[in-house]
């Protein structure tokens, strides 16, 4: 399979037809360079190729910006004012051009092939039609048949492994977001076995449930439906979690860029000694704030109600004290013990009075009622305390007694700590403003700095929101997982009851043996592939992270999630690994997977050298890019790909293109000779 061209027409930033020639690539010259400034259209090209394989139905592709929800198919294709321009190039649209398309061309067995996806605007762009085409030139199939062929060429689950923004692939290196094993298994050719196991399992269950009564079959079906619903809820929560975590990475990247731009605006007008003094004071304030925050975090959350509501504490203590006094009185003892003793006496007389459970409860209630009628009363328990034993109520009373006695002193101390925290924050802000104003050399710089600061505050709030959404989704995911396990146990119990009648069913026994054989093969093959990918990954990590002393090896678990190891084989704390290093780790994983798959498919990388320092950039250029794909299409900014980079891999570059885009909506690709 020899890829010859990528063609994009009237889509995203591209007006008219633009062609990226891949025909000059080979194993020695595998790289096609498409350079452009930020906003020129590099990401448009990447997203267009993704759209070719995924189509507008893909929910992940329709997530644009930092929002937590996907656009509808209509809004994604036709646009949504204020949020998204749509698939159609806006300039072409104003010229009443109604068709946009993306195509990939290749040669195979001497025949020319094409995969193409087209969009047509209908009724003045109030509707659209989407068409996929695939096959030999002149005899293309369309519709579902073409969609199936595209999936055979590159399954949708693994599209992100071949077309990606290098700054956004850190999820492969993050355990919290680690890609689902099913995606990698499909990439490595194992998903058909899992599907076959599922079909076999359904057959075995059908044969087994035949031995159940009609009533138990209905209960079993209800439990299975509930388990499926819980699994669906778990998957939905997992997708929400992953979306929130990806939002978090985007936002943190945005925060990094904003902070960098703010730093560049500073002109350094402040004297060196004064700058050292202010920065030293800021460091001291930060250290004191951290110590204070740690102490407050330990003390306040568990005791905040006791600290801030002394009257409620006093009322609670009074209520518990009254309950304790009532419990130790004779009346309290009679109410606690006499009903049960009466039942014991009745059952011990000759002949014994045999009582049912209902009769026992009736006798006990009758004795309590008689005590109250005779005036032997005890202070009624508060509704909140009705479920507590006397021992627990007394222990709780002692806790409230402690808070009631020392609450004012402790709260006064806590208020002092909070007051000091406010003072520290206020002084930090004052010193930071002093530092900023001293280092900004013009009114224009100050204005821009203030706008960046405001945007940074908004991004920080969005980061908090994304972190909250992630935590909520993770909690929901765990809750639904537990629900599903409960229903699974109910199903297993029901199936166990039917096994006795099914054990002589030859077809049932054959199904069980088939299922066990498939599972044994799957586990063995999965372990084999995991070990192979782990071996390749360790080799790639040794190449790409060779200069660092922080990470020297990698372990992969059954979910293909990475654990980082140092020179002593100890686990490296995940949050101590920089964003740039996680990008290198993710690229190492993609490199290992590509080798394991052994497919000849194009790889497209946007912003390939974004956060990488110079030493590791050289490592990527020399070691990774020549082996990452054939062809490998790199989409760097003009500042990313320097003369130094050209010197290192210039002989590996088959074509170089420059994207020219004056206003952001009219990208034109021209080859650089």
C-alpha positions in Angstrom: 0.0 0.0 0.0 1.6 3.2 -1.2 -0.1 6.4 -0.2 0.0 9.1 -2.8 -2.0 12.1 -1.7 -4.2 13.9 0.8 -6.8 16.2 -0.8 -8.9 18.7 1.2 -11.4 20.9 -0.5 -13.5 23.8 1.0 -13.3 22.3 4.5 -12.4 24.1 7.7 -9.7 26.7 7.0 -9.2 25.6 3.4 -10.9 27.3 0.5 -10.7 25.5 -2.8 -8.8 22.3 -3.4 -5.4 21.7 -1.7 -3.3 18.7 -2.2 -0.5 17.2 0.0 1.6 15.0 -2.3 2.8 11.8 -0.6 4.0 10.0 -3.7 7.7 11.0 -3.1 7.9 9.2 0.2 9.8 5.9 0.8 11.6 4.2 3.6 14.5 6.5 3.3 12.5 9.8 2.8 9.4 9.2 4.8 8.6 12.7 6.1 6.3 15.3 4.6 6.6 18.7 6.3 3.6 21.0 6.3 4.6 24.2 8.2 2.5 27.2 9.2 2.0 29.7 12.0 -0.5 29.2 14.7 -4.0 29.5 13.3 -2.9 28.9 9.7 -4.7 25.6 9.2 -2.5 22.8 10.5 -5.1 21.5 13.0 -7.8 21.9 10.3 -5.8 19.4 8.1 -5.5 17.0 11.1 -9.2 17.2 11.9 -10.2 16.7 8.3 -8.3 13.4 8.1 -9.8 12.3 11.4 -13.3 13.2 10.0 -12.6 11.0 6.9 -12.3 7.9 9.1 -14.7 8.9 11.9 -17.6 10.8 10.2 -19.7 13.4 11.9 -21.4 10.7 14.0 -18.3 10.5 16.2 -19.2 12.1 19.5 -15.5 12.8 20.5 -14.8 14.6 17.3 -17.8 16.9 17.8 -16.4 18.1 21.2 -14.9 21.4 20.3 -13.5 24.0 22.6 -13.5 23.5 26.4 -17.2 22.6 26.7 -18.2 19.4 28.4 -20.8 18.4 25.8 -20.6 17.5 22.1 -22.2 19.6 19.3 -25.0 17.9 17.5 -24.2 16.5 14.1 -26.0 19.4 12.4 -24.2 22.0 14.4 -20.9 20.3 13.9 -21.2 20.2 10.2 -23.1 23.5 9.6 -21.7 25.5 12.5 -23.0 27.1 15.7 -22.7 30.9 16.0 -20.3 32.0 18.7 -18.8 28.5 19.2 -18.0 26.7 16.0 -17.7 27.7 12.3 -18.6 24.2 11.0 -17.1 21.9 8.4 -17.7 24.1 5.4 -15.1 26.8 4.7 -16.8 30.2 5.5 -15.4 32.0 2.4 -16.4 29.2 0.0 -19.8 29.2 1.7 -20.3 32.9 1.1 -19.5 32.2 -2.6 -22.4 29.7 -2.6 -20.0 26.7 -2.9 -22.1 23.8 -1.4 -19.6 20.9 -1.3 -16.7 20.1 1.0 -14.6 16.9 1.0 -11.5 15.2 2.3 -9.8 12.3 0.4 -6.9 9.9 0.9 -5.4 8.2 -2.2 -3.0 5.3 -2.5 -1.7 2.6 -4.9 -2.1 -1.2 -4.2 -1.3 -4.0 -6.5 -0.9 -1.5 -9.3 -4.4 -0.2 -8.8 -5.3 3.4 -7.7 -7.6 3.5 -4.6 -9.3 6.4 -2.8 -11.2 6.9 0.5 -13.3 10.0 0.5 -15.9 11.7 2.6 -18.0 14.5 1.2 -20.5 17.0 2.7 -23.1 18.9 0.7 -25.0 21.9 2.1 -28.8 21.7 1.4 -31.6 24.3 1.5 -29.3 27.3 2.0 -27.2 25.3 4.5 -30.1 24.5 6.8 -29.5 20.8 6.2 -26.6 18.7 4.9 -25.9 15.3 3.2 -22.8 13.3 4.1 -21.4 10.6 1.9 -18.4 8.1 2.3 -16.8 6.5 -0.7 -14.2 3.8 -0.9 -12.5 1.6 -3.5 -10.8 1.4 -6.8 -10.9 4.6 -8.9 -13.9 4.3 -11.2 -15.7 1.6 -9.1 -16.3 3.2 -5.7 -18.7 1.8 -3.1 -20.8 4.2 -1.0 -22.8 4.4 2.2 -22.6 1.6 4.7 -20.3 -0.5 2.6 -17.8 2.3 2.3 -18.1 3.0 6.1 -17.3 -0.7 6.7 -14.3 -0.6 4.4 -12.9 2.5 6.1 -13.2 0.7 9.5 -11.2 -2.2 8.0 -8.5 0.1 6.8 -8.3 1.9 10.2 -10.8 1.1 13.1 -12.2 4.2 14.7 -11.0 3.2 18.1 -7.4 3.6 17.0 -7.6 6.7 14.9 -6.2 8.8 17.8 -3.1 6.6 17.7 -2.3 7.7 14.1 -3.5 11.2 13.8 -2.8 13.3 16.9 -1.7 16.6 18.4 1.5 15.8 20.1 0.7 18.2 23.0 -2.6 16.5 23.6 -1.5 12.8 23.7 -0.5 12.8 27.3 -3.5 10.7 28.2 -1.6 7.7 27.0 1.0 8.5 29.7 -1.5 9.2 32.4 -2.9 6.4 34.5 -5.9 8.4 35.4 -6.9 8.7 31.7 -5.2 5.6 30.3 -6.9 4.5 27.1 -9.3 1.6 27.4 -7.7 -1.8 26.8 -10.4 -2.6 24.3 -9.1 0.1 21.9 -5.6 -1.3 22.0 -6.9 -4.9 21.7 -8.8 -4.0 18.6 -5.6 -2.3 17.2 -3.7 -5.6 17.9 -6.3 -7.9 16.5 -7.8 -9.4 19.7 -11.3 -7.9 19.7 -12.8 -10.6 17.5 -11.9 -13.2 20.1 -13.6 -11.1 22.8 -16.7 -10.8 20.5 -16.7 -14.6 19.9 -16.5 -15.2 23.7 -19.4 -12.9 24.2 -21.5 -14.8 21.6 -20.5 -18.1 23.2 -21.4 -16.9 26.7 -24.8 -15.8 25.5 -25.4 -19.3 24.0 -24.3 -21.0 27.3 -26.6 -18.7 29.3 -29.5 -19.5 27.0 -29.0 -23.2 27.4 -28.6 -22.9 31.2 -31.6 -20.7 31.8 -33.8 -23.3 30.1 -33.7 -25.2 33.4 -35.3 -22.3 35.3 -38.9 -21.9 36.1 -40.8 -19.2 34.3 -40.9 -17.0 37.4 -37.1 -17.3 37.9 -36.4 -16.7 34.2 -38.3 -13.4 34.5 -36.2 -12.5 37.6 -33.0 -13.4 35.8 -33.9 -11.3 32.8 -34.7 -8.3 35.1 -31.3 -8.7 36.8 -29.5 -8.9 33.4 -31.2 -5.8 32.2 -30.3 -4.0 35.3 -26.7 -5.1 35.0 -26.6 -3.9 31.4 -28.0 -0.5 32.4 -25.5 -0.2 35.2 -22.7 -1.0 32.8 -24.0 1.6 30.3 -24.1 4.1 33.1 -20.6 3.2 34.1 -19.3 3.7 30.5 -21.2 7.0 30.2 -19.6 8.2 33.4 -16.2 7.0 32.2 -16.6 9.0 29.0 -17.6 12.0 31.0 -14.5 11.5 33.2 -12.2 11.2 30.2 -13.8 14.3 28.6 -13.3 16.3 31.7 -9.7 15.1 32.1 -9.0 16.0 28.5 -10.5 19.4 29.1 -8.3 19.7 32.1 -5.2 19.0 30.0 -6.3 21.6 27.3 -6.9 24.2 30.0 -3.6 23.5 31.7 -1.9 23.9 28.4 -3.8 27.2 27.9 -2.7 28.4 31.3 0.9 27.5 30.5 0.8 29.6 27.3 -0.9 32.5 29.0 1.7 32.5 31.8 4.5 32.3 29.3 3.1 35.3 27.4 2.8 37.3 30.6 6.4 36.5 31.4 7.5 37.8 28.0 5.8 41.1 28.6 8.0 41.9 31.5 10.9 44.1 30.5 13.1 43.7 33.5 13.1 47.3 34.6 13.3 46.3 38.2 16.8 46.4 39.8 18.3 43.0 40.4 18.6 43.5 44.1 15.0 44.7 44.5 13.8 41.8 42.3 15.6 39.3 44.5 14.1 40.9 47.6 10.5 40.8 46.4 10.9 37.3 45.0 12.5 36.1 48.2 9.6 37.5 50.2 7.1 35.9 47.8 8.8 32.5 48.4 8.7 32.9 52.1 5.0 33.9 52.0 4.2 30.9 49.8 6.0 28.6 52.3 4.1 30.0 55.3 0.8 29.8 53.4 1.5 26.1 52.6 2.2 25.2 56.2 -0.9 27.1 57.4 -3.0 25.5 54.6 -1.9 22.0 55.6 -2.8 22.6 59.3 -6.2 24.1 58.4 -6.9 21.3 55.9 -6.2 18.8 58.7 -8.3 20.6 61.4 -11.2 22.3 59.8 -13.0 19.9 57.4 -13.9 17.4 60.0 -14.7 19.9 62.8 -16.0 23.0 61.0 -19.5 22.6 62.3 -18.3 22.3 65.9 -16.0 25.3 65.4 -18.5 27.6 63.8 -21.9 26.7 65.5 -21.3 26.7 69.2 -25.1 27.0 70.0 -25.9 23.9 67.9 -23.1 22.0 69.7 -24.6 23.1 73.1 -28.1 22.0 72.0 -26.9 18.7 70.8 -25.0 18.0 74.0 -28.1 18.9 76.1 -30.2 16.4 74.1 -27.6 13.7 74.3 -27.2 14.3 78.1 -30.9 14.0 78.7 -31.0 10.8 76.7 -28.1 9.4 78.7 -29.7 10.3 82.0 -33.0 8.7 80.9 -31.2 5.5 79.9 -29.5 5.1 83.3 -32.8 5.6 85.3 -34.9 2.7 86.7 -37.7 3.7 84.3 -35.3 3.5 81.4 -34.0 0.1 82.5 -37.6 -1.2 82.7 -38.5 0.1 79.3 -35.3 -1.5 77.9 -35.4 -4.9 79.5 -38.9 -5.8 80.8 -40.5 -6.4 77.4 -37.9 -9.0 76.4 -37.8 -10.6 79.9 -41.6 -11.0 79.8 -41.3 -13.0 76.5 -38.5 -15.1 78.0 -40.7 -16.0 81.1 -43.6 -17.0 78.9 -41.5 -19.3 76.8 -39.9 -20.9 80.0 -43.2 -21.8 81.9 -44.5 -25.4 81.8 -45.9 -26.1 79.4 -44.0 -23.3 77.4 -46.0 -20.7 75.5 -44.6 -20.9 72.0 -44.8 -17.5 70.3 -44.3 -16.5 66.7 -42.1 -13.5 65.9 -45.2 -11.4 65.3 -46.6 -12.5 68.7 -43.3 -11.8 70.4 -43.3 -8.2 69.1 -46.9 -7.8 70.1 -46.2 -8.8 73.7 -43.2 -6.5 73.9 -45.2 -3.6 72.5 -48.0 -4.4 75.0 -45.6 -4.3 78.0 -44.2 -1.0 76.9 -47.7 0.4 76.6 -48.6 -0.9 80.0 -45.6 0.8 81.6 -46.5 4.1 80.1 -50.2 3.7 81.2 -49.0 3.0 84.8 -46.9 6.2 84.7 -43.5 4.5 84.4 -42.3 6.8 81.7 -38.9 7.7 80.3 -37.9 10.9 78.5 -38.7 10.2 74.8 -35.7 9.7 72.5 -35.2 12.4 69.8 -35.9 11.0 66.3 -32.3 11.6 65.4 -31.2 9.2 68.3 -33.8 6.5 67.7 -31.4 4.3 65.8 -28.5 4.6 68.4 -27.8 2.2 71.1 -27.4 3.5 74.7 -23.6 2.9 74.5 -23.3 4.9 71.2 -25.4 7.7 72.4 -23.3 8.0 75.5 -20.1 8.0 73.5 -21.5 10.7 71.2 -22.5 12.7 74.3 -18.9 12.6 75.5 -17.7 13.9 72.1 -20.1 16.9 72.3 -19.1 17.5 75.9 -15.5 17.9 74.8 -16.4 20.4 72.0 -18.8 22.3 74.2 -16.1 22.8 76.8 -13.2 23.8 74.6 -15.0 25.0 71.5 -14.6 28.7 72.1 -10.9 28.5 72.8 -10.3 26.3 69.7 -12.5 28.4 67.5 -10.7 31.5 68.5 -7.4 29.9 67.5 -8.8 28.8 64.2 -10.1 32.3 63.5 -6.6 33.6 64.1 -5.2 31.1 61.6 -7.8 32.1 59.0 -7.1 35.7 59.6 -3.4 35.1 59.1 -4.1 33.2 55.9 -6.0 36.3 54.5 -3.1 38.5 55.5 -0.7 36.3 53.7 -2.8 36.2 50.6 -3.3 39.9 50.6 0.5 40.6 51.0 1.3 38.1 48.3 -1.1 39.8 45.9 0.3 43.3 46.8 3.9 42.2 46.2 3.0 40.4 42.9 1.3 43.6 41.7 4.4 45.6 42.7 6.6 43.2 40.8 4.4 43.2 37.7 4.1 46.9 37.5 7.8 47.5 38.0 8.7 45.0 35.2 6.1 46.3 32.7 7.7 49.0 30.6 4.8 50.6 28.8 1.1 51.3 29.2 0.4 49.0 26.3 2.2 46.2 28.0 0.4 46.8 31.3 -3.0 46.7 29.5 -2.1 43.5 27.7 -0.8 42.1 31.0 -4.0 42.9 32.8 -6.1 41.2 30.1 -3.9 38.1 30.2 -4.2 38.1 34.0 -8.0 38.3 33.7 -8.1 35.5 31.2 -5.7 33.4 33.4 -8.2 33.8 36.3 -11.0 32.6 34.0 -8.9 29.6 32.9 -8.1 28.8 36.5 -11.8 28.8 37.3 -12.4 26.5 34.3 -9.7 24.2 35.6 -11.4 23.9 39.0 -14.7 23.2 37.2 -13.1 20.5 35.0 -11.5 18.9 38.1 -14.9 18.9 39.9 -16.6 17.3 36.9 -13.8 14.7 36.7 -14.2 13.9 40.4 -18.0 13.6 40.2 -17.8 11.4 37.1 -15.2 9.2 38.7 -17.5 8.8 41.8 -20.5 8.0 39.6 -18.4 5.5 37.6 -17.4 3.7 40.8 -21.0 3.7 42.0 -22.4 2.2 38.8 -19.5 -0.3 38.7 -20.6 -1.6 42.2 -24.2 -1.7 41.1 -23.3 -3.8 38.1 -21.3 -6.2 40.3 -24.3 -6.6 42.6 -26.6 -7.4 39.7 -23.9 -9.7 38.2 -23.9 -11.7 41.5 -27.7 -12.0 41.3 -27.4 -13.3 37.8 -24.7 -15.8 38.8 -26.8 -17.1 41.7 -29.8 -17.6 39.4 -27.6 -19.4 36.9 -26.1 -21.6 39.6 -29.6 -22.8 40.5 -30.1 -23.9 36.9 -26.8 -25.7 36.5 -28.0 -28.8 38.2 -30.6 -29.4 35.5 -28.3 -28.3 32.7 -25.3 -30.5 33.6 -26.5 -33.3 31.4 -27.2 -31.0 28.4 -24.5 -31.9 25.9 -24.8 -28.5 24.0 -24.5 -26.6 27.3 -21.3 -28.6 28.2 -19.9 -28.0 24.7 -20.5 -24.3 25.1 -18.8 -24.2 28.4 -15.7 -26.0 27.0 -15.6 -23.6 24.0 -15.9 -20.6 26.3 -13.0 -21.8 28.5 -10.8 -22.6 25.5 -11.4 -19.1 24.0 -10.8 -17.4 27.4 -7.6 -19.4 27.8 -6.4 -18.4 24.4 -7.4 -14.8 24.9 -5.6 -14.5 28.2 -2.5 -16.1 26.8 -2.4 -14.0 23.6 -3.2 -10.8 25.6 -0.2 -11.6 28.0 2.0 -12.3 25.0 1.1 -9.0 23.3 1.4 -7.0 26.5 4.8 -8.4 27.0 5.8 -7.7 23.5 4.5 -4.1 23.6 6.2 -3.6 27.0 9.5 -4.8 25.6 9.2 -2.5 22.6 8.1 0.4 24.9 11.1 -0.1 27.2 13.3 0.0 24.1 11.7 3.3 22.9 11.8 4.9 26.3 15.5 4.0 26.5 16.0 5.9 23.2 13.7 8.9 23.8 14.4 9.4 27.5 17.9 8.1 27.5 19.4 11.4 28.8 17.1 11.7 31.8 17.9 10.1 35.1 14.3 10.3 36.3 12.7 7.5 34.3 14.7 4.5 33.2 12.1 1.8 32.5 8.4 1.2 32.1 6.0 -1.5 33.3 2.6 -2.1 31.6 -0.3 -3.6 33.4 -3.2 -5.6 31.9 -5.0 -2.3 31.0 -1.9 -1.1 29.0 -1.4 1.7 31.6 2.2 2.7 32.2 4.1 2.7 35.5 7.3 4.7 35.5 10.5 3.3 37.2 13.7 5.0 38.1 17.3 3.7 38.1 16.6 1.7 41.3 13.4 0.2 39.9 11.3 2.3 42.2 8.0 3.8 41.0 8.3 7.4 40.0 5.5 9.7 41.3 3.3 10.5 38.3 2.8 14.1 39.2 6.5 14.7 39.4 6.8 14.0 35.6 6.7 17.2 33.5 4.3 17.7 30.6 7.1 17.5 28.1 8.3 14.2 29.5 4.8 12.8 29.4 4.6 13.8 25.8 7.8 11.8 25.1 6.4 8.8 27.0 3.2 9.0 25.0 5.2 9.1 21.7 7.2 6.1 22.9 3.9 4.2 23.4 2.6 5.1 19.9 5.9 4.1 18.4 5.8 0.7 20.2 2.2 0.1 19.1 2.9 1.0 15.5 5.7 -1.5 15.4 3.6 -4.2 17.1 0.7 -3.7 14.6 3.0 -3.7 11.6 0.6 -1.7 9.4 1.8 0.6 6.7 -0.5 3.6 7.5 0.1 7.3 7.4 0.8 9.1 10.6 0.0 12.8 11.1 1.4 14.7 14.0 0.4 18.3 14.9 2.7 20.5 16.9 5.3 17.7 17.1 7.9 19.5 19.2 5.7 21.7 21.3 6.9 21.4 24.9 10.0 19.4 24.3 13.4 20.9 25.4 16.2 21.1 22.8 18.0 17.9 23.8 14.9 15.8 23.6 13.8 17.6 20.4 17.0 16.3 18.8 16.2 12.8 20.1 12.7 12.9 18.5 14.1 14.3 15.2 16.8 11.7 14.9 15.3 8.6 16.5 11.5 8.8 16.4 10.4 10.7 13.3 12.4 8.6 10.8 10.6 5.5 12.2 7.2 6.8 13.2 5.3 6.2 9.9 5.6 5.9 6.2 4.5 8.5 5.3 4.8 10.7 8.4 3.2 14.1 8.0 4.5 16.7 10.5 2.6 19.9 11.1 5.0 22.2 13.0 4.8 25.9 13.6 7.5 28.0 11.8 9.3 28.4 15.1 9.2 24.7 16.0 11.1 23.5 12.9 14.3 25.5 12.8 17.4 25.4 10.6 18.9 23.1 13.2 16.0 20.6 12.8 16.5 20.9 9.0 20.1 20.0 9.4 19.3 16.9 11.5 16.6 15.3 9.3 16.6 17.2 6.0 17.6 14.1 4.1 14.5 12.3 5.4 12.1 14.9 4.1 10.4 14.0 0.8 8.2 17.2 0.5 8.0 20.5 2.3 4.8 22.7 2.3 4.0 26.1 3.7 0.5 27.0 4.7 -0.4 30.6 3.8 -3.5 32.0 5.5 -3.9 35.7 5.7 -7.2 36.0 7.5 -7.7 32.6 9.1 -10.3 31.3 6.6 -8.4 31.1 3.3 -5.6 28.6 3.8 -3.5 27.7 0.8 -0.9 25.1 0.7 2.2 25.6 -1.4 5.2 23.3 -1.9 8.6 24.8 -0.9 11.2 23.9 -3.5 
